Amino acid sequence: MDKKHPLCCLPWFQTDITYTGDIQPCCIMGPIGNIHEEDIFSIWNGKRYQCLRSKLASGDLKGMRCEFCIHRLHGNWKAYPEFNFTDAERKGNYRDAYGHYVKGDTLLTSKPVSYRMDVTNECNIRCKMCYQNHDPRTYFTRFPRFFIDDFFDKGYYEHAGEIVLVGGEPLFVPESLEIIKRFSKIGPGECQLNLQTNALLFEKYWDEIKTFKNAYFAISMDGCNSATYENIRSGGRWTKLLSILETIQRIIAADKWRRWKTYHAHIVMKSNILELPQMLRFAVDHNADVGFSPMFFTDCKDENIFIYNWLLDDIPEWRAALDQSIEMVGELGLKSFARETLIFVRKLLLIEPWIRRSSGEAILRSEGESGLQKIFDDKVKRSPFFAPKVIYFTPIPSYDVQFSNWISKLASTQNRLYYRDQTPESLNNLADMLDQYKPAKIVELGTSSGLSLRTWLSTATDAEIIAVDLSFNPLQESRQVLPLNLSRVKLLEQDILKTDFSQLWGPEDKVLLYVDAHDQPNIPIMEHILRNALPVLPDASLVIVDDLWYSPITLSNNNALQFFENTVINEIDPLQCFEGHYASYWKGGSFFGFCEVVPLIKWVNKNQIDLFFKPRIKSVAFEWKKKGLPDLPFDAKEFERLCGNIKYSPVEILHNQEEVTTGVEKQAITLCKQGGELYAKGRMYLSMACFQRASDLCPSMTGVYYAQGVILAWTGRFGEAARILEKEIDGSSPHPNAQALLKDIQAWMNKGKSPKTVGHNPKKMEPITRIIKNGGLMEKAPALNEEGEELCRKGDLEGALTIFKKVIEIDPNFAVSHNNLGVLFWQTGETQKALKHFTNALKIDPNDRDTILNCGEVLKSSGKMEDVKRLYSSYLQRNPKDEEILSALETLMAL
């Protein structure tokens, strides 16, 4: 390519529209606009696209998102695609776009030549390496219909040289069929249909597909025989795929005027690496191009040979098969791209250092999959194989990795299975709005652990920052895990209801007001803000309110619970009790959230405020313009009619009371109701006692063990929660959420955080029946133990040691305090005392995996490897499915 050309053509040639409405320049870069908020052509020539084009044209590039672009790693950038259009509209647009590209223009007169439409993340099959969501309970966002209408009704298709439909599986959803059908009705002309597909649904759409003269079918395969294909692509039928491939070849052979091409896409993994030569021959036999990709971003521990290098130890012939394939490309007359992709795979597999099984499993235990991924990323960056010929760039700073690390650390510290107070996407959205709005002051109402505060400080803003909250204790505690310099922040520890907002900003200040404080009974924070903060807020200020979800369908008593279960439950902690409220929005649909949603949306509707919101971001924003508020009639009764609420309890027992026939069952139902009420009040020990008693009376009752698992998970006792959930699942009619909760708990436990420090330890729930029977001082043991753990979190180890000793005096059989004493003594170097308390804990509860792991670490540090093996072996005889300890034992045996 001529050196004066920009490094990548896509920002001049193609735009990518996702099913959420996001616009992105390619599949690597993040969104730079959303068609729910802006017209597509406003985004196409907006500042962000112009900034990206300018950087690519200059070659002076900095950023992160292009790091693993397949073209950059191959040593080249995306070349400008060649099309031979003859109709005036497409030919002219293609020529103009190419002219802008060659000159490096940032403002274009041309429209996109290619429209890449990510129509869905749903799929009809399950692949080992795939990240798509197949949960039937999930609420899937649909590709925006209005864009399909605009594409045809406003004539976008007339200049489009190509439409690319990707997913998931694009043919799995009706939106793709509608696009193809509408094209077939008007006549696609020279526009090329590019389907990135598994092809298994082609039979339904042959008539529509055949209307396209130009078509490119990129078919995901990953195998060239029935055994490999169906092993990797669960739900796919090899015979059906063969039939589709043969039909394509027959059509091409019969209709010489067609310009159809097929491409076989293979992801290289353990199951198929030895079959690479056969894949090349299969492509030749079917007149297809072929290419290979590494399994980059997946935690598939059985297949990902690029991250888990030691998997290749089982197949020593892999290198010979790969080298043979590289040699065969030229012999078979395949395009050089096939050879380039195979060389790329070979380079990735040969990067040093090679990760062996023992070291890899140790990293998994200490850092989880992210630790191995980081090593892989660093290897690629350092490797001379991938020394970039240019620097790369993303126009929008991406903080996703940093934000994810914050959330992971807080979740680990607070021992929370689901930490969804914020998401990387929502924090990135805050940073993005701050970057666009550029306020002089940021005023934050409600800080909690300080994720939003950290977001403001992580950006390049020089705004003055003020935080108001009743208590900053959670923020200060979080600083022990995530250090934070607060020198630029003014902390006002006071009641928001007593805050004089006029003292927080001046009349000329440009303010970003961020509200993350929820109404409580008799504490109307939102009403107070609307009545007292907004009237003194300077014009053109930006207001952001957190924790609101938008439903495009107006909510009512008939569908609000379904919306909560489909959408909201996936973005909050599902182990908490929740009372959700909803209110209709004046522009259509409804907003759902905490109780403050009703006064907020009432005020919004009354003043006809336009709210800004994005898919997957649970917040809304609006620009404050006091002078422009309309004085319009408002039907308060109609508004109230369209408001409502739902209540959710994770420990609600799904039992048909009409089927209750015995007094024992009625007693169990009563106990479950009491347990639910106590859970909602936060009285976990008494709640657990109720459900345990109910399970003693009616062990086959659906949900009675599930409720206990929820309580144990909420209090961080994940090992016990997993065991009790297995009881629920083994029952005749398990709770429908039991399997999913168990899977999430097992994923948490497999992160390999060992040893478990007291402050992070699951707070083991002692047998509640013992508390009920013994009463008196023993009731104090759980509360005292929690006090000790709180002291540990605050760093007062001496105070914690005193408390835990007191617990053992009160109740010598309180296993969790023995475990905590063991950890404290181990941390202070008193190994024998540590082992004594771990031994005592295991005598009381020999199946507690955290104590097993802690004791194993102490024994290993003392060189007592045979004792560790006996400890793990004994535990595995009782718990043979514990993969983490089984892996630890295998590592020891290999030494």
N, C-alpha and C positions, 0 to 999 in steps of 0.2 A: 504494500500500500504506500502511496505517496506520503511522505512525511508530513506534508502540510494538512493532510486529512485529520479530523478528530480521531481519538483513539477508539471510540465505539460509536456505531451508527444508530443504535436503538432510539435515543432521544429525538432523532430527526425522522425516524422511520415508523416506529411502533409505539402504541400506548396500551397499557394493560389495565383492564377494568375487572375488579374482583366482585365476587357475589355480595360483598358488604358495601359496594359502591366506591371503594378506594381506587384511586388512580395511581399507578406506579410505573416507572419507566421500564422496568424489567422484573423478572422473578426474584432477583437478588436484592434490589433496593426496596426500601420501605415506601409507604404511601406518601404522595406529595399533594394530595387533594382528594376530595370525595364528591361524587356527582349528586349526592343528596344535598350538598351545600353550594356547589358551583356548577355552572355549565362546563361540559367537557372541554370546549375550545377555550374557555377562560383559563382553565388549568393548563391546557396544552401550550399556551403562550404566556402563562403566569410567571411570576418571579422565580419560582423554584425550578421550573423547567429551564428557564433562561439561565439561571445560575449553574445548573448542571451542564448545559451545553457549553457555556463559557469555560468551565473548568476542563471539560473533555477536549475542547479546542485548543486550550493553552498548554495542556500537558503538565501543568503545575498542579498535581492532584494530591489530595490528602483525604483520608477517611478509612472506613472499616468495611463497609458492606460488600465491596468488590473482592474481598480477600479470597473467597472461595468460588468466584465466578469461573465456570468451566473453561471459558475462552482465555481468561487471564492465566490460569494455571497451565493451559496448553501452550502458553507462550505467545498468544496472539489475541487480538480483540475482535469483536464481532464485525465482520466485513459487511459491506452494503449488499443486500440480496439482489440478485438479478431477476428481473421480470421483463417479458416482452409483450407489453400491452399494445393493442392497436386502437381500442376505442379512445376517443379524444379526452374524456374526463379523467380516466385512470392514467392514461399515458402522460397527460399534462401534470397531474398531481405528483406522479412518480418522478418526473423530470425536475419539477420545482423542488421537491424534497431533496433530491440528490444534489441539486445546485446549492441549496442551503447547507447541506452537510459538507460538501467539498470546501466551501468558503468558511465554515465554522460559524455561520449566522446563529444568533440566539433567538431572534424574533422571526417567526416563520409566516409566510403567506400560504404555505401548503398545509394540508390536513394530514392526519396519520394515514400512511399507506396500509399499515397492518393494524387490525384491532384484535388484541389478544384478550379473550373473555374467559376469566376463571369462574365458570358458571356454578361450581358447587365444590364442597369438600366431602360429599357423599360418594359412596361407591357400592357396586354390586358384588364385590369379592373382598376377601381379606388377604393381604399379602404380608409376609413375615417382616419386611423392611419398611412397611408403609406407616405413615403417621395419621392417615385419615380416620375420622370418627365414625364408628359403626354402631354406636349406642342408640337403639331405637327410641329411647326416652328423650334424646337430645332435641332441642328446638333448633332446626336448621334455618339459617338465614337464606332467603331466596334471592337469586340474581334479580336486580331491579327491572321490573317489567317496563317501567316508563322509558328506560334506556333502549330497550328493544323497539318500543314504539317510535322513539325519536330516530333510531338508526334507520328505520325504513320510511317513516312518515316525513321526516325532515331531509331525507335524501343523503344521509351519510354513506349509504352503501354505494352511491354512484361514484365516489372517488376511492372507495376501499379496494385495494388490490388483493387483500387477503383477510379472512377472518380465521382466527385460531381459537378453537374450543378446547379447554382443558378442565381438569377437575382435580380430585376425585375422578369419577368416570363421567364425562360430559353427557353421554347418551343416557345416563341414569335419571336425568331430571327433565321435566317437560319444557323448561326454558330453551334448552338446546334444540329440541324438536321444533319448537315454535320458530326459532331463528332459521333453521334449515328449511322448514316448510314455507316461510314467507319469502325466502330467497327463491325457492323453487317456483313459487307463483309468479313472481315478477321476472324471473329469468336471471340467474347469477352472472351471465355473461362471462367475462374473463376473470372474475373474482375467484380466488383460490380458496377452497375449503381445506383447512388444516386441522385435522382431528388428532389429538393426543389421547389415545384410548387403549383399552384392553380388547376392543373389537368384538366382545362377546354379545353385544346388543345390536350389531349391524343388521341382523335379519329383519328387525322391526322397521328399519328405515331405508331399505334399499331403494325404493322408488324415489324418495326425496334426495338421497345422496347421489343417485345416478343423474340428476339434473345438472350436476356440476361437471363442466368440461375439465377444469383444473382442480385436482385434489391431491393432498399429501396426507397419508395415514401413518402416523408415528405410533406403532403398536408395541405396548409394553408386554414383554414375554418372559425373560429371565430363565428360559429353558427351551430346549428343542426336542423334548420327549415327554411322554405322559407322566412318568414318575417324578422327574424334577419339576416340571411345570406345576403339577397339581400339589406337590409338596410345598412349594414356595407360595403359590397363588391359590389359597384355600377358597373353594367355591367355583374355581374356574375348571372348565372341562376341555381337555386337550383335543378331543375329537371335534368338538364344536369350533374351536379356534382353527383347526386345520381346514374344516369346511369353509369357514369365512375366508381364509387366505386363498384357497383354491377358487372360490367365487370371484374374488378380486382379480385374480390372474385371468380367469375366463373372460371377464368383462373387458379387461385391457386388451386381450388378444382379439376379441370380437369387434371392438370399437376402436379402430386405429386413430380416430380423431381425438380421443381422450388423451389428456396429459395427466395421468394418474401415477403416483409414485408411492411405494411403501418403504417403511424404515422399521427395522426390528431393534427395539431398545432393550438392552439387558443390563441389570444391576449385578455387579460381580460380588459373590459372597461364597461362603464355604461350600454350600450345596451344589454350586454350578461351576466353580473355577476349573475343574478338570474337564469340563465339557466345552470349553471355549472353541477348540477346533471344530467340533460338530456344529456349533452355533454359526460359524462362518460358512460352512458348507450348506447348512440349511437356508441361510439367507440367499446364497447364490442360486440354489435350486428353486427358490421362489421369487427370483428377480428383484430382490429387495436390497436396499442399503442397510448397513448395520453399524451399531455403535455400542460402546460399553461405558458404564459409569461406576464409580466406587460407591460403596455404601457409606456415605459421609456422616449423616446426622441421624443416628438411631442407636438405641441401647439394646439391640437384639444380640444378646450375649452368645447365642448359638451360631450366629452367622457373620457378624461384623468382623471380618479378618483384618480390617484396616485399623480398628481401635483395639480389638482383642487379638493381637498378633499371634498369641500362642495357639489359637485354633488351627493354624496352618501346620503345627507340629504333627497333627493327626493325618495330614495328607502331604507327605514330602514330595510327591510328584507335581505339586502345583506349579513350580517354577518352569519345569520342562514343558508343561501344557501351555503356559503363558508364552514362553519363548517360541514354541512351535506356532502358536497362533499369529504372533507378530510376523513370522517368516511367511505364513500362508497368505496373508492379505494380498501381496503383490502377485503371487502365483495364481490366485483365484480371480484376479482382475477386479477386486473390490476397490472402492474409493479410498484415498489416502486417509480420510477421516477415521475409518475403522482402525487403521494402524496407529494413528495419533492417540486414539482413546485407549488402545491396549498398552501403548508405551506409557501413557499417563497412569494407568492402573499399576503397571510394573514399578514406576518410580515411587508411587505412594507406598507400595508394599516393601520397598527396599530401603526406605528412609531409616537411618539409625537415630536413636538407639532402638533396637528391637525389644519389644516388651515380652518377657517370659511370663509363664503362668504364675509362678510364686510372687514375683514383684507386682504383676498386674492385679492379682487378687488382694494383695496387701493395700494397693492404692484404692481398690474398690471399697475395702473396709474402712479406710481412713477418710477418703474423699468422695467416694461414690463415682458414678459414671462420668460426672463432670471433670473429675481429676484426670481420667484417661483421655477424655476429649481435649482437655487443655494441653496435655503432653503431645497429642497428635497435632493440634493446631500449632504448637511451638515448633515441632519438628518440621512442619511444612514451611513455616516462616524462615527458619534457619537454613533449610536445605538449599544447596546451590542448584538443585534440579529445578526449583521454582523461583529463582531470583527474578523478580518482575522486570520486564523491559521498561516499564513505566510505573509511575506512582498512581494509585487509584483513589477514587473519590466518591463520596456520597454527599448530596447537597444538604441533607438534614442531619444534624448530629444525632446519633443513635446511642441512647443510654441504656438499651434493653438489658445488656449483660450486667451492667452495674446495678440496675434496679432489681434484676432477678437475684443477684447476690445479696442485696439488702434484705429482700423478703425471705430468702432461704435462711439467712442467719437469724433473723428475728423469729421465724417459725421454729428453728432448732432451739434457740434459747428459751422461748416460751413453751416449748414442747407441744406445739399445736399441729395437729394433723392437717388442718386446712387453714392456711393463713391467707385470707382473701380481703383484708381490709383495703388493700390496694393491689393492683396488678402492674406488671411492667408496662403494659399498653396504656393504662390510665395515667401512670406517672410520666410516660413519654408524652402523652397528650398535654399534661400540665406544662412540661418543659417547652413544648411546641407553641402553646398559647402565649407563654411568657415571652418567647423569642419573637413572636409576631406582634404582640401588643406593646412590649417595652414600657412598662409602668415606671413611675417614679417611686411608688410605694406599694408594698405587698402587705396586706393585713389578713392574717389567718386566724379564723375563729374555730378553735378546736384543733389540738395538735397530736394528742395520743402519743405514739412512739416516734413521731417526727418524720415519717416518710415524705410527706409533702414538703416539710421544711428542708429536708435534705435535698429534695429536687430543686427547690429555688436556689439553694446554695451551690448546687453542682453546675448550674448554668453560668453563662458569662454576664448575667445581669449585675448592675451596680445599684439596683433599687434598694431603698431602705426597707427592712423587713421587721414587722411587728407581729408577735403571736400572742393571742389571748386565750387563756384556759383557766379553769378552776384549779387545776393541779398539773404541774409539769413532772410529777414523779415518774410516769411511764417514759417520758422523754429522757430524763436523767438516767434511768435504768438502762435504756437502750444504748446510751453512750458507752456503757461498759463493753458492749459487743461491737457497736459501730461508732467509733470515736467521731465527734462532731465539734468543729470550732464554731461557737456561738457568739463570737465577738461582734459579728455584724447584725445580730438579732436582738431585738428588745423584747424580753419576756415579761408579759403582764399577767401575773398569777392572780386572777380575780374572776368574779362572777360575770359572765357575759351580760346577764340581765341588768347589771349595775354599771355597765361600761358607758362612758360618755364618748360616743363615736366622734363627735366634733373635735375632740382633742387628739384624735389619731391621725388626722390629715388636714391639710389646708384647702381652701376653696379652689386653688389653681392646680392642685396635685392631680396627677393621673394615677388612679388607684386600681390595683387588682385586689378585689375583696373575695377571699376564698372561705366558704362556709362548710365546715366539716364537723358541726356540732348538732346533735339530734335532740329533738323535743323529748321531754320526759313528762310523766304525770305532774300536772300543775307547774310545769316549767316550759312555757311557750316561747322557746328561743326564736323560732322563725317569725312569729308575730312581732316579737320585740325588734328583730332586725328590719322587718318591713316598715314598721312604724317609726323607728328611731335612727336606724343607720342609713337607709336609702334617702330619706329627705335631706340629709346633710352631705350625701356622697356627691362629689364633683361630677358634672356632666362628662360623658365619654369614658367613664370608668367601666371596668369589666367586672362582672359578678359571676363567680363559679360556685355552684352548689353540688356537693358530692352525694353519692348514693341515691341516684334516681335512675329508673329503668323505663324506657319508652316502649309501649306496645302500639303498633300501627292499627290494631283493632281495639275499638272502645271496650273497656273492661266492664264486667258486670258480675253479679253473683254467680252467673252460669259459667263464666270462663276465667275469672281471676285466679282461681286456684290452679287451673291448668297452666296459665302463663307463669305463675310462681314456680311450679314444678318443672316447666320446660326451660325457663330462662333464669329466673332470679336465684333459684337454689344452687345453680352452678357457679354463682358469683358471690355467694356469702358462705359463711361457715355452716354447713348443714347439720352440725351437731348442736347448734344453739336453737333455743326457742325463738320464734319470730312472729311478730304481729305486723303484717303488711297492710298498707293503705293504698288506695288508688283514687285518682281523680281524672276526669275527662279534660282534654286539652282543647282549646278553642279552635285550633287548626286541624283537629282530628286526632283520633286515637286517645290514649290515656297514658298517664305517668303513674308509676308504682314505686313505693319506697316506704320509709318510716313515716311516723304520724305527721311529720312536718310537711309532707307532700301536699296535704289538703290545703292548709293556709297559703302555701307558696303558689300552687296552681290556681287557686281562687283569685289571688292577687294578679297573677299572670293573665288569666282570662279576662278579668275586669278591666285591665289596662291594655289588653291585646299585645302583650310582649312577645316578640319572636324569640324563641329559645333555640340555641345552637346545641346540637348533640350529634354524636357519632355512634355507629354500631360498635358494640363490644366495649364502649366506654360508659361507665355508670355515673355520669355526671352531666349537668347541663350548664350552659353559660348564656349570658345576655349582656348587651351593652346598655349601660344606664343613661337614659336621656330624660331627665326630669321635665324639661320644658315641653317635650313632645307627647306627654301622656294624654290620651284621648279621654273625653268625658262622655262615655257611652253607657246606654242602659245595660243592666246586668241582671239576669234572672237567677237569683240566689237559690230559689227552690229547685229549679231544673239542675243547677250545678250539684246541689246536695243529693239529688236523686241519682246522679251518675257517679257518686262517690261510694266507697264501701271499704271493707277490710276483710282479711282472712287471717286465720291463726294457724300456726304450724308448730307441732311438737315432734321432735325426732324420736321420742319414746312412746308415741301413741300406739296402742296395741290394736292391730287390725283384727278384731274378733267380732263376729256376728252375734250380738247379744240375744237374738231370737233363738239361737241354737243352744243357749245355756239351759241346761236341764237339771243340774244338781246343785246342792247347796255349796259344795266345794268349788264348783266353777264360779258361782256368784261371788264367793269370798275372794277368789283369785282376781276376778274382774275388779272388785272394789279395791284390792291392794294395788292393782295396776293403775287405777285412777289416782289413788293417793300418791303412788310413785311418780306419776306424771306431774301432779301439782307440786310436789316437793322438788322435782327436777327444775321446773320453771322458776322456783324461788331460789335455786342454787344450793339446795340442801342435799348434796350428792350422796352422803353416807346413808341418810335415812331413806332417800329414794332407792338406792341400791338394795337396802334391806327389804323394802316392799316388793321389789321385783324378784329378789331371791326367794322370798317366802312364797310368792305366786308361782314360781317355777317348781318349788317343792310340792305345792298342791296340784298343779296342772302342768307337768313338764312338756306336754305335747301342744300347749297353747301357742299359736302363731305369734311370734314377736316377743315372747317373754324373755328369751335369751338374747335376742337382738337388742332389747332395751338395756340389758346389762352391759352388752358390748358397747353401746353408745356411751353409757356413763363412764365406763373404763377408758374409752378412747378420749372422751372430753377431758378427763382428769390426767391424761398422758400415760395411762397404764396399758401400753399397746400390746405387750406380750399376752397379758391376761385377756385383753379384749379379743385378740385373735383366737384364743382357745375357746372362749365362750361363744364366739360367732360360729365356729365350726360345729358346735352343738346345735345351734339354730339351723344351720344349713343341712345337717344330717337328719333333721326332723322330717316328718311327713309333709308338712306344709310350711316351709320357711318364709320368713318375711321377705318381700320382694327386693329390699335394699341390702339384705345381709351380705350377699356375695360381693357387691360393689364395695361395701365398707371394708370387708375383709381384704379385698385386693388392694385398696388404698393403704391399709395398715401394713400389709406385707411389703408394699413398695417402700413405705417409710422405714420399716425395720431393716430392709435390705440396703439402706444407704451406708451401713457399715460404720456408724459413729461409735468407736470404741477406743478407750474405755468410757463408760458413761459417768460423767462427773455428777456430783450430788445435785448441783443446781439444774442440771438438764435431765436428771433421772425421771423416768415415769414414777409417779407417786403411787406405789403399789397399794391397792385396796385390800386391807386385811379381811379375813372372813367375817362378814357382817353378822352371821349367826352367833359368833363368839361375843361380839359387842352386846347383842341383845340379851344373851344369856347371863353374862357376867356383870354388865352395867358398872356403876360406880366409877372408880378411877380409870378403868380400862377405856371408858368412853373418851377420856382425854388424850389417849395415845395418838389417834390420827391427827387431832388438831395440833398437838405438840410437835409431831413430826413435820407437819406443814410449816409450823413456825421455824423449825430448824432449817428446812429447805429454803425458806425465804431469806434467812440469815446467810445461807451459802450464796444465794444469788446476789446478795449485797456485799459479799466479800468478808463477812464476819465469821470466819471459820472456827475461832475459839468459842464464840457464842453458840454456834451450831453444834459443836462437839458436846458442849454441856447439855444442850436440849436433847440430843439423840441419846445420851447416856441416861437422862431422866426418863425418856420413853422406855428404855430397856428395863429400868427399875420398876416402872409401872406395869409393863407387860413384856416379860422376857421372850415371849413368842412373837413379837412384832418384827416380822422378817425385814420389812423395808428399812427400818432404822438400823438393823444389823448391816444391811448392804451399804447404807449411807456412811456408817462408821467405818466400814471397810475401805470405802473410797477415800475418806478423810485421812485415815491412818496411812494408806498407800501414798497419798499426795505428800504427806510429811515424812515419808521414808521409813515408817514403822511397819515393815513388811509382815512380821509375825502377827502383830495385832490385827493387821488388815485381813490376813488369811484366817485368823480365828473368827472374826465376825462374818466373813463370807461363808465359812463352814457352818456357822450357826444359822445363817440365813437359809442355806441350802438344806439343812436338816428340817427346817420348818416348811420350806417350799422348794423341793428339789427340781421343779420344772421352771423356775424363773430364769429366763434366758439372759436377762441383763446381769444378774448375779453370776451366772455361768461365765459370761464374757468377761466381766470384771475380774473374777477369780482367775480365769485363764490368763489374763494379761499380767497379773501379779506373779503367777507361777512362771510364766515365760520370762519375766524380768529377773526372776531368781534363778533361771537356768534349769528349771524343773520340767523339762519337756515331756518326759514320760508321764508325770502327774497330769499335765495338761491333756495328753492324749486319753488317759483314763477318764478324766472329767468329761471331756467332750463325748467320748464313746458311750459312757453311761447315760448321759443326757439324750443322745441320739437313739438309744434303745427305746426310750419313752416318747421321743419326738422325732421320728425318722424323716419328717417332711421339712425340718428346719434347714433350709438351703445355706444360710449364712454360716452356721456352726459346722455343717457338713463340709463346706468349702474350706473352713479354717482347719478342720481335721485333716482333709486331703493335703493341704499345704504343709502341715507338720509331717505327715507321712512321707512326703516327697523330699524332705530335707535329708 
